[in-house]
Amino acid sequence: MARNAPLGDSARVGAVRQRSQVFNPVQQAWTKRDAVTGRFMDQKG
């Protein structure tokens, strides 16, 4: 599981499992994908 300590540094230690991301060149943004189902979940800001 990913850890987020120490508090206040805004950095995650460890990976988020079962996620991947692909770059969308049309919108110039990264899109999060569920690695198990392959469905798109969210677009990063």
Order of alpha helices (4+ residues) and beta strands (2+ residues): beta-beta-beta
